[in-house]
Amino acid sequence: MLISTAYAQVGGGDTTSFLVQMAPLLLIFVVFYFLLIRPQQKKAKDHRAMIDAVKRGDIVVTNGGLVGKVVRVDAGEIDIEVGPGVRVRQLKGMLAEIRAKTEPAGAASVPARAAKSEETGAYYRHLGLKSDATTAEIAAAAATKSGDATAQEAIETLRDPVKRKLYDRLGHDEYVATVKG
């Protein structure tokens, strides 16, 4: 007879074979986490920090390869000037890198600030003042230029410390465009 009797084998409670079978899967997951998932999370976090830190005046590169200067920043969009008079609206998330950061407003040197205000300080010139004029000198200039509309606008701007700081930082043309625009 070629047929033999089959005996049923009872599966014992051997848990080591289950752990041996699961160990390679667990090892693959650990390798994927440290080589793929974790570096991508770090890169995404760094990109989010870069996007949140973009400011007006920064030189940026978009994902499409455009290089330009940031001229306006909103919550989710920025305007980039890629050439003279050529502006592009871009989603902030589509920035590839920031090439040059602007200096904070307080970090500019005094000569650089004075050069900018001499270059674009029309209010100071109109009142016959220097860019480092005191409040008393501005008040004296106000008394002599009482009928002139441009002088009144200049005096109103230069008397208010917040407006004056903004005027000095932006320059005449950009300040007037910002305030009146």
Secondary structure as GFF3:
##gff-version 3
##sequence-region A 1 181
A	DSSP	alpha_helix	16	32	.	.	.	ID=ss1
A	DSSP	pi_helix	33	37	.	.	.	ID=ss2
A	DSSP	alpha_helix	38	52	.	.	.	ID=ss3
A	DSSP	beta_strand	59	62	.	.	.	ID=ss4
A	DSSP	beta_strand	67	73	.	.	.	ID=ss5
A	DSSP	beta_strand	77	83	.	.	.	ID=ss6
A	DSSP	beta_strand	86	91	.	.	.	ID=ss7
A	DSSP	three_ten_helix	92	94	.	.	.	ID=ss8
A	DSSP	beta_strand	95	100	.	.	.	ID=ss9
A	DSSP	three_ten_helix	105	107	.	.	.	ID=ss10
A	DSSP	alpha_helix	110	120	.	.	.	ID=ss11
A	DSSP	alpha_helix	122	127	.	.	.	ID=ss12
A	DSSP	alpha_helix	135	144	.	.	.	ID=ss13
A	DSSP	alpha_helix	149	159	.	.	.	ID=ss14
A	DSSP	alpha_helix	161	170	.	.	.	ID=ss15
A	DSSP	alpha_helix	172	180	.	.	.	ID=ss16
###
